[in-house]
Amino acid sequence: MRRPGPETLLAVPVFVALFYVPYLISGYTVFILAQYMLYGVLALTLCLLWGLGGMVSFGQGAFFALGAYALGITVRELDSPWLGLLLAVVLGAGVAGAVGWFLFSANVRDSYFVLVTLALSTIVYVVANAQSGLTGGFNGMFVPRVSFGPLSLSGDLSMYYLAFAVTLASYVGARLVQASAFGRVLVSIRENEDRTQALGYPTALYKTAAFALSGAVAAVAGALYATDAGFVSPSLGGVLFSTTVVVWVAVGGRNSFLAALVGAIGISALSNALNSVVPEYWQLLLGVLFVLVIVFFRRGVVGSLLMVGERRHARR
C-alpha cells in the first residue's frame, strides 16, 4: 500500500484546523478568513497554470473581478444568484478560453504571455471604471448576501463553511488534475513544449483548456467573494491585485497546491496584521519578505518544507 506523501499529510491538519476555526474564534476572524480562503482558491488557479504548465499569468485578478461583477449585477438586476454564478463561470471560462486560444495558437509564450495577461487586467480595470452605470465605476457597487436555494448566506458562519467547502473541493480537484493524464501533459509542456509537440500532443489546446479552467474557478471565487465582502470595486481586476496573487503563490510555493493555498491565506492575514500595526510601512515589509523568500526559498516557504519532506519520503 502506497503511503501518503508529505503534502497530503500536511493538508489534512490544515483543513481540519480551518474547519474548526469557528468553534474556537468568532466575530471578525470568521468573516475575514472566509475571504482569505477564497483568495486561496484564486491562488490555486494560478498554481495550476504556473506550477503545472509553466504559464505565469498576471490576469487572474481579471477573472476574479469578472465573477464578482457577474454575480453582483445579476442579483441587482434579476435577483437570481444561481444565474449570476452560472454567468460567472461562463464569463471566466469563455474569456480565458478565447484569450488563451488566440495566444497559444499563435505560439505566444513566456514574457509575451505575461504582458498580454497584464494587459487583460488593465482592460478589465478600465472597463469597470468606465461603465459606471453598470458597475458603479470608481465608487464600486454593493452586493447583498444572497441565498442559493435553502442555503442562506446572511450569516458569517454559513458563508464561512461555503467558502471552506469550495476551497476544499478546489484543492482536491486541483490534486486530481495534477495526477491525471491532462496534468502530466501540462508538466511535460512546462519542461519542454517543443518535445511535447513532437510527441503529437496539441499543446495549444492543452494550455487553452488549463487557462479556461483556471478562469472559471477564479470567477466562481470572485462571485462568492462579492457576496461575502458585500462590495466590488475595479481594483479587484487591476494589475496590482493580480500581481499580489503572483506574490502569494511565489511566497507559498508554485510547485504545490497546498503551498499556494497556505501562501494566499498566510500573506493575506499577515498583510492585515501589519496594516493595523504599522500602516505606513506594511507594504515595504511585505516587499522585503518577498525578496528574502525569492533569494533563500526558491520553491517558496511551504514548498521548501514540503520538498524536504518529499526527499525523506523518497528515501523511506
C-alpha positions as CSV (number, residue, x, y, z in Angstrom):
1,M,0.0,0.0,0.0
2,R,1.4,3.4,-1.0
3,R,2.0,5.8,1.9
4,P,0.5,9.3,1.6
5,G,3.0,11.9,0.6
6,P,4.1,14.9,2.7
7,E,1.6,17.3,1.0
8,T,-1.3,15.0,1.8
9,L,-0.1,14.6,5.4
10,L,0.2,18.3,5.8
11,A,-3.1,19.1,4.0
12,V,-5.2,17.1,6.5
13,P,-4.3,19.1,9.6
14,V,-4.6,22.4,7.6
15,F,-8.1,21.7,6.5
16,V,-9.1,20.3,9.9
17,A,-7.8,23.5,11.5
18,L,-9.8,25.6,9.0
19,F,-12.9,23.6,9.7
20,Y,-12.7,24.1,13.5
21,V,-11.8,27.8,13.4
22,P,-15.4,29.0,14.0
23,Y,-15.6,26.7,17.1
24,L,-12.6,28.4,18.6
25,I,-12.9,32.0,17.4
26,S,-15.9,34.1,16.4
27,G,-16.6,37.6,15.0
28,Y,-14.4,39.3,12.6
29,T,-11.9,36.5,12.2
30,V,-14.6,34.2,10.8
31,F,-15.8,36.9,8.4
32,I,-12.4,37.8,7.0
33,L,-11.0,34.2,6.9
34,A,-13.8,33.2,4.5
35,Q,-12.4,35.9,2.1
36,Y,-8.9,34.6,2.6
37,M,-9.9,31.1,1.7
38,L,-11.4,32.4,-1.5
39,Y,-8.1,34.2,-2.1
40,G,-6.6,30.8,-1.6
41,V,-8.9,29.3,-4.4
42,L,-7.7,32.1,-6.6
43,A,-4.1,31.2,-5.8
44,L,-4.8,27.6,-6.8
45,T,-5.9,28.7,-10.2
46,L,-2.5,30.4,-10.7
47,C,-0.7,27.4,-9.3
48,L,-2.4,25.3,-12.0
49,L,-1.1,27.5,-14.7
50,W,2.3,28.3,-13.3
51,G,3.2,25.3,-11.3
52,L,1.9,22.7,-13.7
53,G,2.1,24.4,-17.1
54,G,4.8,26.9,-16.6
55,M,2.5,29.8,-17.6
56,V,2.9,32.9,-15.4
57,S,-0.4,34.8,-15.5
58,F,-0.8,38.3,-14.2
59,G,-4.5,38.2,-15.2
60,Q,-6.1,36.1,-12.5
61,G,-7.5,39.1,-10.8
62,A,-9.4,40.0,-14.0
63,F,-11.3,36.7,-13.9
64,F,-11.9,37.1,-10.2
65,A,-13.4,40.6,-10.9
66,L,-15.5,39.3,-13.8
67,G,-17.1,36.7,-11.5
68,A,-17.7,39.3,-8.8
69,Y,-19.4,41.7,-11.2
70,A,-21.3,38.9,-12.9
71,L,-22.9,37.9,-9.6
72,G,-23.4,41.5,-8.3
73,I,-25.1,42.8,-11.5
74,T,-27.2,39.7,-12.0
75,V,-28.5,39.8,-8.4
76,R,-29.2,43.6,-8.6
77,E,-31.0,43.4,-12.0
78,L,-32.6,39.9,-12.0
79,D,-32.4,38.9,-8.3
80,S,-31.0,35.5,-9.4
81,P,-27.9,34.4,-7.6
82,W,-27.9,31.0,-9.4
83,L,-27.9,32.8,-12.8
84,G,-25.2,35.1,-11.5
85,L,-23.0,32.2,-10.5
86,L,-23.6,30.5,-13.9
87,L,-22.8,33.7,-15.7
88,A,-19.5,34.0,-13.7
89,V,-18.4,30.5,-14.8
90,V,-19.3,31.2,-18.4
91,L,-17.6,34.6,-18.4
92,G,-14.5,33.3,-16.7
93,A,-14.1,30.2,-18.9
94,G,-15.2,32.0,-22.0
95,V,-12.9,35.0,-21.8
96,A,-9.9,32.9,-20.6
97,G,-10.6,30.3,-23.3
98,A,-10.9,32.9,-26.1
99,V,-7.8,34.8,-25.0
100,G,-5.9,31.6,-24.4
101,W,-6.7,30.1,-27.8
102,F,-5.7,33.3,-29.6
103,L,-2.4,33.4,-27.8
104,F,-1.4,29.8,-27.7
105,S,-2.4,29.0,-31.3
106,A,-0.1,31.9,-32.3
107,N,2.6,30.2,-30.1
108,V,2.8,33.1,-27.7
109,R,5.0,32.1,-24.7
110,D,6.9,33.3,-21.7
111,S,7.3,37.0,-21.2
112,Y,4.9,37.8,-24.1
113,F,2.2,35.8,-22.4
114,V,2.9,37.7,-19.2
115,L,2.5,41.0,-21.0
116,V,-0.9,40.0,-22.5
117,T,-2.3,38.9,-19.2
118,L,-1.1,42.2,-17.7
119,A,-3.0,44.0,-20.5
120,L,-6.1,41.9,-19.7
121,S,-6.1,43.0,-16.1
122,T,-5.7,46.6,-17.3
123,I,-8.6,46.3,-19.7
124,V,-10.9,44.9,-17.0
125,Y,-9.9,47.7,-14.6
126,V,-10.5,50.4,-17.2
127,V,-13.9,49.0,-18.4
128,A,-15.1,48.6,-14.8
129,N,-14.2,52.2,-14.2
130,A,-15.7,53.5,-17.4
131,Q,-19.1,51.6,-17.2
132,S,-20.2,53.4,-14.1
133,G,-23.9,53.0,-14.9
134,L,-23.4,49.2,-14.7
135,T,-20.5,48.6,-12.3
136,G,-20.6,51.7,-10.2
137,G,-17.3,52.9,-11.7
138,F,-14.6,54.1,-9.3
139,N,-17.0,54.0,-6.4
140,G,-17.7,50.3,-6.9
141,M,-21.0,48.6,-6.2
142,F,-22.6,46.9,-3.2
143,V,-23.6,43.3,-3.3
144,P,-26.0,41.8,-0.8
145,R,-25.7,38.5,0.9
146,V,-27.6,36.0,-1.3
147,S,-29.2,32.6,-0.8
148,F,-28.6,29.6,-3.0
149,G,-31.9,27.7,-2.6
150,P,-32.2,26.6,1.1
151,L,-28.7,27.8,1.8
152,S,-28.8,31.3,3.1
153,L,-25.5,33.3,3.3
154,S,-26.9,36.0,5.5
155,G,-24.7,34.9,8.5
156,D,-21.0,34.8,8.6
157,L,-20.9,31.1,9.7
158,S,-22.8,29.8,6.7
159,M,-20.7,31.9,4.4
160,Y,-17.6,30.6,6.1
161,Y,-18.5,27.0,5.6
162,L,-19.5,27.6,2.0
163,A,-16.1,29.2,1.4
164,F,-14.5,26.2,3.2
165,A,-16.3,23.7,1.1
166,V,-15.4,25.5,-2.2
167,T,-11.7,25.7,-1.0
168,L,-11.6,22.0,-0.1
169,A,-13.3,21.0,-3.4
170,S,-11.0,23.2,-5.4
171,Y,-7.9,21.8,-3.7
172,V,-9.0,18.2,-4.2
173,G,-9.9,18.9,-7.8
174,A,-6.5,20.5,-8.4
175,R,-4.7,17.5,-7.0
176,L,-6.8,15.2,-9.2
177,V,-5.9,17.3,-12.2
178,Q,-2.3,17.1,-11.2
179,A,-2.4,13.3,-11.0
180,S,-4.4,12.9,-14.3
181,A,-3.0,12.4,-17.8
182,F,-4.0,16.0,-18.5
183,G,-1.8,17.2,-15.6
184,R,1.1,15.1,-16.8
185,V,0.9,16.6,-20.2
186,L,0.9,20.1,-18.7
187,V,4.1,19.2,-16.7
188,S,5.6,18.0,-20.0
189,I,4.7,21.3,-21.7
190,R,6.3,23.1,-18.8
191,E,9.5,21.2,-19.1
192,N,9.8,21.1,-22.9
193,E,6.9,22.3,-25.0
194,D,8.7,21.6,-28.3
195,R,9.4,18.0,-27.4
196,T,5.7,17.6,-26.2
197,Q,4.6,18.9,-29.6
198,A,6.9,16.5,-31.4
199,L,5.3,13.6,-29.5
200,G,2.0,14.5,-31.1
201,Y,0.2,16.4,-28.3
202,P,-1.7,19.6,-29.3
203,T,0.0,21.8,-26.7
204,A,-2.1,24.9,-27.7
205,L,-5.3,23.0,-26.9
206,Y,-4.0,21.7,-23.6
207,K,-2.8,25.2,-22.5
208,T,-6.1,26.8,-23.6
209,A,-8.1,24.2,-21.6
210,A,-5.9,24.9,-18.5
211,F,-6.4,28.6,-18.9
212,A,-10.2,28.3,-19.3
213,L,-10.4,26.0,-16.3
214,S,-8.4,28.5,-14.2
215,G,-10.6,31.4,-15.4
216,A,-13.8,29.6,-14.5
217,V,-12.7,28.7,-11.0
218,A,-11.2,32.2,-10.4
219,A,-14.6,33.6,-11.4
220,V,-16.5,31.4,-9.0
221,A,-14.2,32.5,-6.2
222,G,-14.8,36.1,-7.2
223,A,-18.6,35.7,-7.2
224,L,-18.6,34.2,-3.7
225,Y,-16.2,36.9,-2.6
226,A,-18.6,39.6,-3.8
227,T,-21.5,38.4,-1.7
228,D,-19.2,37.8,1.3
229,A,-17.5,41.1,1.2
230,G,-20.6,42.9,0.1
231,F,-18.7,45.2,-2.2
232,V,-16.9,45.0,-5.6
233,S,-14.6,47.6,-7.0
234,P,-12.5,47.9,-10.2
235,S,-9.3,47.3,-8.2
236,L,-10.2,43.6,-8.0
237,G,-9.5,43.3,-11.7
238,G,-6.4,45.6,-11.7
239,V,-2.7,44.8,-12.2
240,L,-1.9,45.4,-8.5
241,F,-4.3,42.7,-7.3
242,S,-3.2,40.2,-10.0
243,T,0.4,40.9,-9.0
244,T,-0.5,40.2,-5.4
245,V,-1.8,36.8,-6.4
246,V,1.6,36.1,-8.0
247,V,3.3,37.1,-4.8
248,W,1.1,34.7,-2.7
249,V,2.0,31.8,-4.9
250,A,5.7,32.7,-5.1
251,V,6.0,33.0,-1.3
252,G,4.0,29.9,-0.6
253,G,5.4,27.8,-3.4
254,R,4.3,27.4,-7.0
255,N,5.1,23.7,-7.2
256,S,2.5,22.7,-4.6
257,F,-1.2,23.5,-4.5
258,L,-1.2,23.4,-0.7
259,A,1.8,25.8,-0.6
260,A,-0.1,28.2,-2.9
261,L,-3.2,28.0,-0.7
262,V,-1.4,28.5,2.5
263,G,0.6,31.3,1.0
264,A,-2.5,33.2,0.0
265,I,-4.2,32.8,3.4
266,G,-1.0,33.5,5.3
267,I,0.2,36.5,3.4
268,S,-3.3,38.0,3.4
269,A,-3.5,37.6,7.2
270,L,0.0,39.0,7.6
271,S,-0.9,42.0,5.4
272,N,-3.9,42.7,7.6
273,A,-1.9,42.4,10.8
274,L,0.9,44.6,9.6
275,N,-1.5,47.2,8.2
276,S,-3.1,47.5,11.7
277,V,0.3,47.8,13.4
278,V,2.5,49.7,11.0
279,P,0.1,51.2,8.4
280,E,2.9,53.3,6.8
281,Y,5.3,50.5,6.2
282,W,3.4,47.3,5.8
283,Q,3.8,47.2,2.1
284,L,7.5,47.8,2.4
285,L,7.8,44.9,4.9
286,L,5.9,42.6,2.6
287,G,8.2,43.6,-0.3
288,V,11.3,42.8,1.8
289,L,9.7,39.4,2.8
290,F,9.1,38.7,-0.9
291,V,12.7,39.4,-1.8
292,L,14.0,37.3,1.0
293,V,11.8,34.3,0.0
294,I,12.9,34.6,-3.6
295,V,16.6,34.7,-2.6
296,F,16.6,31.9,0.1
297,F,13.5,29.8,-0.7
298,R,13.4,29.3,-4.4
299,R,10.4,26.9,-4.0
300,G,8.6,29.2,-1.6
301,V,8.4,28.8,2.2
302,V,5.9,26.0,2.3
303,G,7.2,24.5,-0.9
304,S,10.7,24.2,0.5
305,L,9.4,22.5,3.6
306,L,7.4,20.0,1.5
307,M,10.5,19.4,-0.7
308,V,12.4,18.3,2.4
309,G,9.6,16.0,3.4
310,E,9.4,14.6,-0.1
311,R,13.1,13.7,0.0
312,R,12.7,11.9,3.3
313,H,9.6,10.2,2.0
314,A,11.5,9.0,-1.1
315,R,14.4,7.6,1.0
316,R,12.0,5.6,3.1
